[in-house]
Amino acid sequence: MQKQLALVFILSFTISYAQNFDSLLYTSVKINSDTEKVNLFYLEGFETRNKVPQYAYNCAKQAEYFALQSKSQKHIAKAYNLMGILYYKKGDLKTALSFHKKALAIREELKDEYGIALSETNLGNIYSDLKNYEAAELSYLSALQINSKIGNEKQCGNCYINLGVLKVAQNQLNEAEKYFYNAYKISKTIVDYEIEAMALNNLSYLNITKGNYEIAINNCFDALKAKDIMENEFEKTDSYLNLAKAFYYLKDFANSKFYLAKADSFCTAYDYTEAKCQLYKLQSEIYEGESNFEMALNAFKRYTLLKDSIELINKSIVNEYTFSEKESTKLTEKNFFKFPYLMLSLLIGGSIFILFYILKFKK
């Protein structure tokens, strides 16, 4: 009976979610202000950008439609920002760049400093992925300057993290260290454990790269404390992996395997495949260091197999993000009929539940 009931509720949820966009359209009919409609669709699109790409894209297109109807430049820029984010996640950097440039141009004309900083950060991310490091640095520095001017310390911290990562990509490790340390100092000033953990995790990676293994280990333990306070179990995986690497380079294979096992448990619990891939590679190196060549080979095979699988999945993401156009329309309550799918599914579910309940007592 429990299986049948679970099936009913899953069916009800699926039907209601499939109708979610139409429900959102119906809700927007009752809102008089076009700018408020933009906010409605923008928020929904932003929140679902990682989970349901096509649905998020439909919301973004609807936000763009109402923004253009409203003639509010601020809201047009907001809609373009969301479109840029979605195309960036798709991997279509050229289209993402176009949308973010349009958003930036509008925000500069409006002298919207908060919006300009946001657009510059988004552009920096794209330029970084395109390996146009000079343009990326200019964008991140512009965002940093504006965030500093308006007193947005948290975003200043994020800018320093972005600049540090950029310098690591260019193998400018001393410059990267300064940026990560600046982010760390801000995190302590504003008591932001998220930025603190990110800064420390990056510093630990940097110190491993520079051969400062003892300092890297201390960075990891401090990062784990910050993650404990945040109750962020998922991101502990990276800290445990860095600890395993640091101890491996110190030839302390016992501690390296201990922290690798901890990282493995988190990889399994949270299905963290990218970290699992790194884990297998390090596991292979540890076994090789112990002259256990058979186990080293097996771990390396698991690493290459998983690496190939991840690359295949990443390629398939492009297909998932192939957006089909959904025509935007301005609806009225008269011409919009919303079939009550959710109510119908709940009635069916309730009826089946009552039927099972009656049959149970008849037996």
Buried (B, 14 or more C-beta within 10 A) or exposed (E): EEEEEEEBEEBBEEBBBEBBBBBBBBBBBEBEEBBEBBBBBBEBBBEBBEEBBBBBBBBBBBBBBBBBBBEBBBBBBBBBBBBBBBBBBBBBBEBBBBBBBBBBBBBBEEEBBEBBBBBBBBBBBBBBBEEBBEBBBBBBBBBBEBBBEEEBBBBBBBBBBBBBBBBBEBEBBEBBBBBBBBBBBBBEEEEBBBBBBBBBBBBBBBBBBBEBBEBBBBBBEBBBBBBEEBEBEBBBBBBBBBBBBBBBBBEBBEBBBBBBEBBBEBBEEBEBEEBBBBBBBBBBBBBBBEEEEEBBEBBBEBBEEBBEEBEEEEEEEEEEBEBEEBEBEEBEEEEEEBEEBBEEBBEBBEEBBEEBEEEEEEE
